Amino acid sequence: MEHRSECNDREPIDDATVRAGAGGDRAALRQIYEATADRVFRLMVRMVGQQDADDLTQQTFVRAFMKLDQFSGESKFETWLYRLATNEALQHLRREKHRRTKQLIVEPAMQATDHLVHDERVAMLRQAMDQLDPELRAIFTLKEESGLSYQEIANTLGIPEGTVGSRLNRARRELRRLFAGDVKG
């Protein structure tokens, strides 16, 4: 899947474009895709990994385009799309709960030591994230990686804002515990 450049990545989708897309306007659908594909893809990479991100991004857009007429406009379009994407990722994680693949990347022997240490820590953090409950991983990813506010996360996941805060704290505590165990062990 080809993903768009950053230039269109922050332009909000207006209601007229959504209505046109819901009516089958191909140009509107293309505009929606081009403006949001990178963000959905990055969310998928963070939630499910590189291997499945393309397929899940495509599935998210298929589902979104089929449901465009159900977008009520009560939230930003991007929040609605993130909710679909997050639900798609959570369903995938539930289906694949017992089948997790880990890719090891062998660094060249000449690589700088600090880069190797960074890569090792990133790999350890990814391993710790893999062990998080999918709902906690979703909240952590939406906040820390995607930069959504508590309110946007609450709207995306359909949960109260206070629940977002408590689950985010639980995710951070669990990651610290898991990460600290890996660093020590």
N, CA, C and O of each residue as an XYZ file, in Angstrom:
740
protein
N       0.855     -1.179      0.000
C       0.000      0.000      0.000
C       0.888      1.225      0.000
O       1.852      1.311      0.761
N       0.559      2.159     -0.850
C       1.302      3.406     -0.900
C       0.674      4.387      0.075
O      -0.537      4.607      0.056
N       1.498      4.970      0.921
C       0.982      5.918      1.906
C       1.378      7.323      1.507
O       2.423      7.529      0.890
N       0.567      8.267      1.847
C       0.737      9.652      1.436
C       1.844     10.334      2.218
O       2.270      9.872      3.277
N       2.287     11.431      1.667
C       3.293     12.241      2.336
C       2.643     13.042      3.458
O       1.419     13.077      3.591
N       3.475     13.676      4.250
C       2.995     14.452      5.385
C       2.210     15.696      4.973
O       1.509     16.270      5.806
N       2.306     16.130      3.717
C       1.704     17.407      3.338
C       0.194     17.435      3.546
O      -0.337     18.475      3.937
N      -0.508     16.355      3.306
C      -1.954     16.331      3.491
C      -2.342     15.731      4.833
O      -3.527     15.565      5.122
N      -1.366     15.411      5.641
C      -1.610     14.576      6.804
C      -2.360     15.271      7.933
O      -2.859     14.585      8.825
N      -2.462     16.568      7.938
C      -3.124     17.240      9.052
C      -4.345     18.051      8.624
O      -4.952     18.736      9.447
N      -4.704     17.982      7.357
C      -5.878     18.718      6.898
C      -7.135     17.995      7.358
O      -7.307     16.814      7.057
N      -8.011     18.675      8.076
C      -9.239     18.005      8.523
C     -10.176     17.749      7.348
O     -10.174     18.481      6.359
N     -10.963     16.708      7.479
C     -11.956     16.361      6.469
C     -13.240     17.104      6.814
O     -13.733     17.001      7.937
N     -13.784     17.851      5.859
C     -15.007     18.603      6.142
C     -16.248     17.744      5.880
O     -16.185     16.722      5.196
N     -17.365     18.185      6.438
C     -18.621     17.431      6.324
C     -19.073     17.269      4.880
O     -19.644     16.239      4.522
N     -18.825     18.274      4.050
C     -19.235     18.192      2.644
C     -18.496     17.063      1.927
O     -19.081     16.360      1.103
N     -17.219     16.892      2.239
C     -16.439     15.817      1.632
C     -16.966     14.464      2.090
O     -17.081     13.538      1.287
N     -17.285     14.346      3.375
C     -17.832     13.093      3.902
C     -19.164     12.780      3.228
O     -19.399     11.644      2.817
N     -20.033     13.776      3.114
C     -21.338     13.557      2.456
C     -21.155     13.136      1.000
O     -21.838     12.235      0.512
N     -20.224     13.799      0.314
C     -19.966     13.446     -1.085
C     -19.438     12.014     -1.181
O     -19.844     11.256     -2.062
N     -18.536     11.650     -0.273
C     -18.013     10.285     -0.251
C     -19.097      9.269      0.038
O     -19.135      8.202     -0.573
N     -19.983      9.598      0.970
C     -21.096      8.698      1.302
C     -22.007      8.508      0.096
O     -22.647      7.466     -0.048
N     -22.062      9.515     -0.767
C     -22.874      9.428     -1.978
C     -22.159      8.735     -3.125
O     -22.716      8.615     -4.217
N     -20.935      8.278     -2.896
C     -20.207      7.536     -3.915
C     -19.251      8.363     -4.752
O     -18.702      7.850     -5.726
N     -19.034      9.618     -4.411
C     -18.126     10.486     -5.159
C     -16.689      9.981     -4.995
O     -16.114     10.055     -3.909
N     -16.124      9.470     -6.086
C     -14.771      8.886     -6.029
C     -13.703      9.916     -5.650
O     -12.756      9.594     -4.933
N     -13.853     11.129     -6.123
C     -12.875     12.172     -5.788
C     -12.895     12.459     -4.287
O     -11.844     12.675     -3.684
N     -14.066     12.461     -3.689
C     -14.179     12.687     -2.244
C     -13.565     11.520     -1.474
O     -12.864     11.727     -0.483
N     -13.827     10.299     -1.930
C     -13.246      9.125     -1.268
C     -11.723      9.169     -1.353
O     -11.030      8.871     -0.380
N     -11.211      9.542     -2.519
C      -9.757      9.653     -2.687
C      -9.196     10.729     -1.753
O      -8.150     10.532     -1.136
N      -9.887     11.859     -1.651
C      -9.442     12.941     -0.772
C      -9.411     12.477      0.684
O      -8.457     12.765      1.407
N     -10.437     11.768      1.110
C     -10.478     11.241      2.478
C      -9.305     10.300      2.705
O      -8.603     10.396      3.711
N      -9.102      9.392      1.761
C      -8.016      8.421      1.896
C      -6.662      9.123      1.953
O      -5.858      8.860      2.847
N      -6.415     10.006      1.008
C      -5.110     10.666      0.941
C      -4.834     11.534      2.164
O      -3.681     11.681      2.568
N      -5.855     12.096      2.744
C      -5.667     12.970      3.907
C      -5.473     12.197      5.205
O      -4.940     12.742      6.172
N      -5.897     10.936      5.244
C      -5.894     10.212      6.524
C      -5.139      8.888      6.510
O      -4.924      8.304      7.572
N      -4.735      8.400      5.358
C      -4.136      7.064      5.268
C      -2.874      6.919      6.108
O      -2.690      5.900      6.773
N      -2.005      7.925      6.087
C      -0.763      7.819      6.858
C      -1.029      7.672      8.349
O      -0.405      6.850      9.020
N      -1.955      8.470      8.860
C      -2.240      8.403     10.299
C      -2.826      7.049     10.675
O      -2.448      6.473     11.695
N      -3.739      6.541      9.868
C      -4.331      5.231     10.153
C      -3.249      4.157     10.068
O      -3.188      3.271     10.920
N      -2.405      4.230      9.058
C      -1.332      3.252      8.906
C      -0.386      3.286     10.109
O      -0.043      2.238     10.655
N       0.039      4.487     10.524
C       0.946      4.586     11.677
C       0.292      4.033     12.940
O       0.952      3.372     13.742
N      -0.988      4.297     13.117
C      -1.707      3.736     14.259
C      -1.657      2.215     14.205
O      -1.395      1.561     15.215
N      -1.905      1.660     13.041
C      -1.884      0.202     12.883
C      -0.498     -0.368     13.156
O      -0.373     -1.402     13.812
N       0.535      0.290     12.665
C       1.899     -0.191     12.914
C       2.161     -0.246     14.409
O       2.730     -1.217     14.909
N       1.748      0.791     15.124
C       1.986      0.837     16.569
C       1.162     -0.196     17.319
O       1.608     -0.736     18.332
N      -0.029     -0.469     16.828
C      -0.911     -1.382     17.557
C      -0.677     -2.844     17.207
O      -0.735     -3.703     18.087
N      -0.412     -3.143     15.930
C      -0.323     -4.550     15.522
C       1.006     -4.908     14.886
O       1.264     -6.085     14.634
N       1.849     -3.937     14.622
C       3.132     -4.211     13.995
C       3.086     -4.012     12.487
O       2.017     -3.958     11.879
N       4.258     -3.906     11.909
C       4.420     -3.629     10.483
C       3.778     -4.704      9.612
O       3.177     -4.399      8.582
N       3.905     -5.950     10.026
C       3.484     -7.076      9.197
C       2.010     -7.007      8.794
O       1.676     -7.304      7.647
N       1.142     -6.630      9.695
C      -0.295     -6.637      9.422
C      -0.880     -5.245      9.183
O      -2.072     -5.116      8.905
N      -0.065     -4.220      9.288
C      -0.572     -2.845      9.221
C      -1.217     -2.506      7.879
O      -2.270     -1.870      7.852
N      -0.613     -2.914      6.776
C      -1.193     -2.610      5.458
C      -2.582     -3.205      5.312
O      -3.527     -2.513      4.931
N      -2.702     -4.494      5.617
C      -4.000     -5.161      5.468
C      -5.061     -4.521      6.355
O      -6.188     -4.291      5.915
N      -4.703     -4.236      7.593
C      -5.680     -3.656      8.511
C      -6.031     -2.219      8.133
O      -7.159     -1.776      8.352
N      -5.076     -1.497      7.571
C      -5.377     -0.149      7.086
C      -6.383     -0.228      5.944
O      -7.349      0.535      5.905
N      -6.152     -1.151      5.019
C      -7.094     -1.328      3.908
C      -8.468     -1.740      4.418
O      -9.485     -1.219      3.959
N      -8.503     -2.673      5.367
C      -9.781     -3.114      5.933
C     -10.507     -1.950      6.612
O     -11.728     -1.825      6.516
N      -9.746     -1.109      7.290
C     -10.349      0.049      7.954
C     -11.010      0.969      6.938
O     -12.129      1.431      7.157
N     -10.331      1.238      5.834
C     -10.914      2.130      4.830
C     -12.092      1.491      4.111
O     -13.053      2.183      3.777
N     -12.041      0.200      3.868
C     -13.198     -0.478      3.271
C     -14.399     -0.324      4.197
O     -15.490      0.040      3.758
N     -14.190     -0.604      5.480
C     -15.270     -0.486      6.462
C     -15.750      0.968      6.579
O     -16.953      1.229      6.628
N     -14.809      1.899      6.621
C     -15.177      3.317      6.752
C     -15.988      3.785      5.549
O     -16.996      4.472      5.713
N     -15.566      3.424      4.357
C     -16.280      3.871      3.163
C     -17.664      3.241      3.075
O     -18.595      3.856      2.555
N     -17.801      2.029      3.576
C     -19.118      1.391      3.592
C     -20.036      2.049      4.622
O     -21.258      2.018      4.475
N     -19.448      2.645      5.668
C     -20.237      3.219      6.759
C     -20.248      4.749      6.756
O     -20.715      5.360      7.717
N     -19.748      5.368      5.705
C     -19.687      6.835      5.683
C     -21.037      7.477      5.947
O     -21.113      8.531      6.577
N     -22.095      6.851      5.472
C     -23.425      7.428      5.682
C     -23.848      7.381      7.147
O     -24.815      8.039      7.533
N     -23.126      6.601      7.975
C     -23.434      6.509      9.400
C     -22.676      7.550     10.226
O     -22.932      7.695     11.422
N     -21.747      8.272      9.600
C     -21.016      9.317     10.319
C     -21.987     10.444     10.644
O     -22.563     11.060      9.748
N     -22.161     10.705     11.936
C     -23.181     11.667     12.379
C     -22.681     13.104     12.434
O     -23.480     14.040     12.452
N     -21.371     13.284     12.461
C     -20.828     14.631     12.566
C     -20.741     15.142     13.990
O     -20.375     16.298     14.203
N     -21.071     14.302     14.985
C     -20.999     14.722     16.391
C     -19.559     14.889     16.861
O     -19.286     15.649     17.791
N     -18.646     14.181     16.220
C     -17.225     14.311     16.525
C     -16.509     14.674     15.231
O     -17.123     14.729     14.165
N     -15.198     14.921     15.334
C     -14.423     15.148     14.120
C     -14.418     13.852     13.309
O     -14.463     12.761     13.878
N     -14.363     13.970     12.005
C     -14.329     12.786     11.149
C     -13.143     11.906     11.510
O     -13.263     10.682     11.553
N     -11.996     12.529     11.770
C     -10.791     11.775     12.089
C     -10.968     10.946     13.361
O     -10.445      9.836     13.452
N     -11.697     11.471     14.338
C     -11.967     10.721     15.568
C     -12.811      9.495     15.250
O     -12.544      8.406     15.757
N     -13.817      9.669     14.422
C     -14.674      8.555     14.002
C     -13.843      7.501     13.265
O     -13.997      6.305     13.509
N     -12.967      7.946     12.368
C     -12.124      7.021     11.609
C     -11.152      6.297     12.535
O     -10.927      5.097     12.375
N     -10.567      7.018     13.515
C      -9.665      6.382     14.480
C     -10.404      5.321     15.293
O      -9.830      4.288     15.638
N     -11.656      5.572     15.592
C     -12.428      4.575     16.336
C     -12.576      3.307     15.504
O     -12.388      2.205     16.020
N     -12.909      3.449     14.229
C     -13.004      2.283     13.351
C     -11.662      1.558     13.272
O     -11.606      0.332     13.360
N     -10.587      2.320     13.105
C      -9.257      1.726     12.993
C      -8.862      1.006     14.281
O      -8.327     -0.102     14.240
N      -9.124      1.633     15.408
C      -8.792      1.016     16.693
C      -9.593     -0.258     16.895
O      -9.050     -1.268     17.345
N     -10.865     -0.223     16.570
C     -11.687     -1.432     16.688
C     -11.179     -2.535     15.772
O     -11.162     -3.703     16.157
N     -10.770     -2.175     14.572
C     -10.220     -3.159     13.628
C      -8.955     -3.787     14.212
O      -8.777     -5.003     14.148
N      -8.081     -2.957     14.778
C      -6.842     -3.456     15.376
C      -7.130     -4.335     16.593
O      -6.508     -5.385     16.759
N      -8.065     -3.915     17.441
C      -8.395     -4.712     18.627
C      -8.985     -6.060     18.238
O      -8.668     -7.075     18.859
N      -9.840     -6.084     17.218
C     -10.386     -7.362     16.749
C      -9.266     -8.263     16.250
O      -9.247     -9.461     16.535
N      -8.341     -7.685     15.511
C      -7.205     -8.454     15.006
C      -6.375     -9.007     16.164
O      -5.996    -10.179     16.157
N      -6.094     -8.164     17.156
C      -5.285     -8.603     18.294
C      -5.977     -9.712     19.072
O      -5.320    -10.635     19.555
N      -7.284     -9.631     19.197
C      -8.015    -10.698     19.887
C      -7.924    -12.003     19.107
O      -7.735    -13.070     19.690
N      -8.062    -11.912     17.768
C      -7.980    -13.114     16.930
C      -6.587    -13.723     16.971
O      -6.425    -14.943     16.928
N      -5.604    -12.872     17.054
C      -4.213    -13.323     16.973
C      -3.517    -13.374     18.332
O      -2.289    -13.405     18.401
N      -4.290    -13.383     19.393
C      -3.731    -13.262     20.744
C      -2.614    -14.270     21.016
O      -1.594    -13.922     21.609
N      -2.803    -15.489     20.594
C      -1.828    -16.530     20.909
C      -0.759    -16.680     19.831
O       0.200    -17.435     19.990
N      -0.937    -15.954     18.743
C       0.024    -16.060     17.646
C       0.716    -14.720     17.446
O       0.267    -13.887     16.658
N       1.767    -14.530     18.137
C       2.530    -13.283     18.009
C       3.896    -13.612     17.426
O       4.633    -14.452     17.943
N       4.201    -12.943     16.364
C       5.514    -13.137     15.757
C       6.404    -11.966     16.116
O       5.972    -10.814     16.154
N       7.634    -12.286     16.375
C       8.610    -11.252     16.693
C       9.714    -11.315     15.644
O      10.289    -12.372     15.382
N       9.990    -10.180     15.062
C      11.028    -10.111     14.048
C      12.308     -9.591     14.686
O      12.320     -8.559     15.358
N      13.380    -10.332     14.456
C      14.685     -9.892     14.945
C      15.469     -9.326     13.772
O      15.604     -9.962     12.727
N      15.959     -8.168     13.958
C      16.752     -7.529     12.921
C      18.209     -7.580     13.364
O      18.575     -7.036     14.406
N      19.024     -8.232     12.568
C      20.440     -8.343     12.883
C      21.141     -7.101     12.355
O      21.114     -6.819     11.157
N      21.756     -6.377     13.247
C      22.461     -5.151     12.882
C      23.857     -5.498     12.371
O      24.471     -6.459     12.834
N      24.344     -4.730     11.439
C      25.716     -4.943     10.973
C      26.710     -4.761     12.118
O      26.482     -3.968     13.031
N      27.790     -5.486     12.058
C      28.796     -5.448     13.121
C      29.409     -4.067     13.292
O      29.885     -3.745     14.380
N      29.411     -3.253     12.264
C      30.033     -1.941     12.332
C      29.107     -0.859     12.905
O      29.508      0.300     13.001
N      27.876     -1.222     13.286
C      26.904     -0.243     13.798
C      27.428      0.388     15.093
O      28.105     -0.276     15.878
N      27.116      1.661     15.313
C      27.546      2.359     16.524
C      26.862      1.754     17.744
O      25.699      1.355     17.676
N      27.588      1.686     18.863
C      27.076      1.083     20.086
C      25.820      1.776     20.588
O      24.873      1.107     21.001
N      25.795      3.099     20.562
C      24.613      3.797     21.066
C      23.381      3.495     20.219
O      22.270      3.439     20.745
N      23.562      3.303     18.934
C      22.439      2.939     18.073
C      21.942      1.532     18.425
O      20.737      1.280     18.434
N      22.870      0.626     18.711
C      22.484     -0.736     19.093
C      21.723     -0.739     20.409
O      20.732     -1.454     20.552
N      22.178      0.052     21.366
C      21.493      0.136     22.653
C      20.088      0.697     22.452
O      19.128      0.190     23.032
N      19.964      1.738     21.633
C      18.648      2.318     21.339
C      17.748      1.275     20.693
O      16.598      1.113     21.100
N      18.258      0.567     19.691
C      17.456     -0.453     19.011
C      17.028     -1.554     19.977
O      15.906     -2.055     19.902
N      17.930     -1.926     20.883
C      17.605     -2.958     21.867
C      16.494     -2.477     22.798
O      15.575     -3.232     23.115
N      16.579     -1.240     23.226
C      15.533     -0.695     24.106
C      14.202     -0.581     23.373
O      13.151     -0.863     23.949
N      14.239     -0.173     22.116
C      13.008     -0.099     21.325
C      12.401     -1.493     21.199
O      11.190     -1.661     21.348
N      13.234     -2.486     20.927
C      12.735     -3.864     20.815
C      12.153     -4.338     22.144
O      11.125     -5.016     22.164
N      12.805     -3.983     23.257
C      12.294     -4.380     24.569
C      10.961     -3.689     24.858
O      10.048     -4.302     25.409
N      10.854     -2.417     24.486
C       9.596     -1.702     24.685
C       8.492     -2.326     23.836
O       7.361     -2.475     24.300
N       8.814     -2.689     22.603
C       7.814     -3.347     21.750
C       7.371     -4.673     22.359
O       6.187     -5.008     22.340
N       8.323     -5.420     22.896
C       7.968     -6.682     23.560
C       7.046     -6.415     24.738
O       6.056     -7.121     24.926
N       7.363     -5.408     25.524
C       6.518     -5.062     26.667
C       5.137     -4.640     26.182
O       4.130     -5.032     26.771
N       5.077     -3.844     25.110
C       3.781     -3.417     24.561
C       2.977     -4.623     24.082
O       1.756     -4.655     24.234
N       3.659     -5.618     23.502
C       2.970     -6.833     23.043
C       2.288     -7.562     24.194
O       1.299     -8.265     23.986
N       2.808     -7.398     25.402
C       2.250     -8.091     26.557
C       1.089     -7.334     27.204
O       0.380     -7.882     28.048
N       0.898     -6.084     26.810
C      -0.213     -5.302     27.358
C      -1.545     -5.836     26.857
O      -1.644     -6.359     25.747
N      -2.557     -5.696     27.686
C      -3.923     -5.964     27.265
C      -4.209     -5.076     26.051
O      -3.812     -3.910     26.045
N      -4.887     -5.597     25.022
C      -5.125     -4.802     23.809
C      -5.785     -3.446     24.060
O      -5.446     -2.471     23.388
N      -6.711     -3.363     25.002
C      -7.366     -2.090     25.277
C      -6.389     -1.083     25.884
O      -6.435      0.104     25.559
N      -5.502     -1.557     26.766
C      -4.493     -0.672     27.351
C      -3.503     -0.221     26.280
O      -3.098      0.941     26.249
N      -3.119     -1.146     25.407
C      -2.204     -0.809     24.318
C      -2.833      0.248     23.409
O      -2.155      1.178     22.974
N      -4.121      0.105     23.124
C      -4.811      1.064     22.254
C      -4.781      2.457     22.873
O      -4.467      3.434     22.193
N      -5.108      2.551     24.159
C      -5.131      3.856     24.825
C      -3.734      4.464     24.868
O      -3.562      5.648     24.579
N      -2.742      3.663     25.226
C      -1.365      4.150     25.283
C      -0.919      4.644     23.908
O      -0.318      5.713     23.796
N      -1.208      3.880     22.876
C      -0.816      4.241     21.514
C      -1.509      5.514     21.054
O      -0.876      6.397     20.475
N      -2.810      5.608     21.311
C      -3.551      6.797     20.887
C      -3.045      8.053     21.587
O      -3.015      9.126     20.983
N      -2.645      7.934     22.853
C      -2.173      9.101     23.607
C      -0.712      9.419     23.294
O      -0.389     10.528     22.869
N       0.150      8.457     23.504
C       1.587      8.709     23.443
C       2.132      8.746     22.022
O       3.040      9.525     21.728
N       1.599      7.931     21.156
C       2.120      7.867     19.794
C       1.358      8.788     18.847
O       1.964      9.458     18.010
N       0.039      8.826     18.974
C      -0.778      9.613     18.048
C      -1.084     11.006     18.577
O      -1.525     11.870     17.820
N      -0.855     11.237     19.875
C      -1.020     12.567     20.444
C      -2.459     13.025     20.616
O      -2.724     14.227     20.659
N      -3.395     12.081     20.714
C      -4.792     12.464     20.913
C      -5.014     12.919     22.355
O      -4.314     12.475     23.265
N      -5.973     13.792     22.555
C      -6.338     14.235     23.901
C      -7.174     13.145     24.578
O      -7.645     12.213     23.926
N      -7.351     13.277     25.899
C      -8.187     12.317     26.624
C      -9.594     12.288     26.030
O     -10.186     11.220     25.870
N     -10.123     13.468     25.706
C     -11.475     13.541     25.150
C     -11.546     12.849     23.789
O     -12.505     12.129     23.511
N     -10.538     13.063     22.941
C     -10.523     12.412     21.631
C     -10.419     10.896     21.771
O     -11.061     10.157     21.025
N      -9.616     10.435     22.721
C      -9.498      8.995     22.952
C     -10.826      8.444     23.452
O     -11.275      7.390     23.002
N     -11.453      9.158     24.381
C     -12.755      8.727     24.905
C     -13.770      8.616     23.773
O     -14.510      7.635     23.702
N     -13.812      9.604     22.894
C     -14.721      9.559     21.748
C     -14.373      8.424     20.801
O     -15.260      7.744     20.285
N     -13.084      8.219     20.574
C     -12.632      7.169     19.667
C     -13.029      5.791     20.168
O     -13.487      4.950     19.395
N     -12.851      5.563     21.469
C     -13.107      4.237     22.034
C     -14.502      4.087     22.625
O     -14.912      2.982     22.980
N     -15.232      5.193     22.730
C     -16.579      5.122     23.283
C     -16.611      4.824     24.770
O     -17.477      4.094     25.252
N     -15.645      5.403     25.501
C     -15.569      5.211     26.951
C     -15.491      6.584     27.613
O     -15.164      7.568     26.949
N     -15.789      6.665     28.926
C     -15.692      7.952     29.619
C     -14.249      8.457     29.677
O     -13.301      7.672     29.679
N     -14.104      9.772     29.723
C     -12.789     10.398     29.780
C     -11.999      9.945     31.011
O     -10.789      9.733     30.927
N     -12.675      9.796     32.146
C     -12.006      9.334     33.363
C     -11.438      7.933     33.208
O     -10.382      7.620     33.756
N     -12.135      7.099     32.468
C     -11.656      5.739     32.210
C     -10.389      5.782     31.370
O      -9.483      4.970     31.564
N     -10.324      6.724     30.440
C      -9.114      6.880     29.627
C      -7.926      7.148     30.544
O      -6.881      6.510     30.415
N      -8.084      8.095     31.474
C      -6.997      8.438     32.381
C      -6.559      7.274     33.244
O      -5.362      7.031     33.398
N      -7.512      6.551     33.810
C      -7.138      5.435     34.686
C      -6.489      4.307     33.892
O      -5.531      3.693     34.361
N      -6.998      4.030     32.701
C      -6.394      2.966     31.884
C      -5.025      3.377     31.353
O      -4.128      2.542     31.235
N      -4.861      4.649     31.034
C      -3.560      5.126     30.582
C      -2.539      4.988     31.704
O      -1.412      4.552     31.468
N      -2.927      5.359     32.924
C      -2.026      5.183     34.069
C      -1.690      3.718     34.287
O      -0.541      3.376     34.567
N      -2.696      2.845     34.158
C      -2.454      1.413     34.321
C      -1.505      0.903     33.233
O      -0.616      0.099     33.515
N      -1.686      1.363     32.000
C      -0.809      0.957     30.898
C       0.625      1.410     31.160
O       1.566      0.646     30.948
N       0.793      2.646     31.619
C       2.137      3.157     31.910
C       2.800      2.365     33.033
O       3.975      2.010     32.943
N       2.027      2.089     34.103
C       2.579      1.297     35.220
C       3.004     -0.084     34.739
O       4.088     -0.564     35.073
N       2.143     -0.713     33.955
C       2.429     -2.056     33.463
C       3.650     -2.042     32.533
O       4.491     -2.937     32.607
N       3.749     -1.050     31.675
C       4.914     -0.948     30.791
C       6.198     -0.727     31.590
O       7.231     -1.327     31.295
N       6.126      0.142     32.609
C       7.310      0.348     33.456
C       7.724     -0.956     34.119
O       8.907     -1.293     34.168
N       6.735     -1.689     34.630
C       7.035     -2.959     35.291
C       7.655     -3.948     34.302
O       8.680     -4.563     34.596
N       7.042     -4.097     33.149
C       7.535     -5.040     32.147
C       8.896     -4.616     31.610
O       9.794     -5.442     31.451
N       9.041     -3.322     31.332
C      10.293     -2.815     30.787
C      11.410     -2.925     31.815
O      12.527     -3.313     31.471
N      11.129     -2.592     33.062
C      12.137     -2.678     34.124
C      12.576     -4.119     34.322
O      13.757     -4.378     34.556
N      11.650     -5.053     34.232
C      11.994     -6.469     34.363
C      12.928     -6.920     33.265
O      13.849     -7.695     33.518
N      12.705     -6.442     32.031
C      13.574     -6.797     30.911
C      14.948     -6.170     31.051
O      15.954     -6.808     30.741
N      15.006     -4.924     31.516
C      16.282     -4.234     31.650
C      17.127     -4.901     32.722
O      18.334     -5.076     32.551
N      16.483     -5.279     33.843
C      17.212     -5.913     34.943
C      17.599     -7.342     34.599
O      18.696     -7.800     34.916
N      16.666     -8.044     33.939
C      16.833     -9.467     33.722
C      17.680     -9.766     32.565
O      17.914    -10.934     32.256
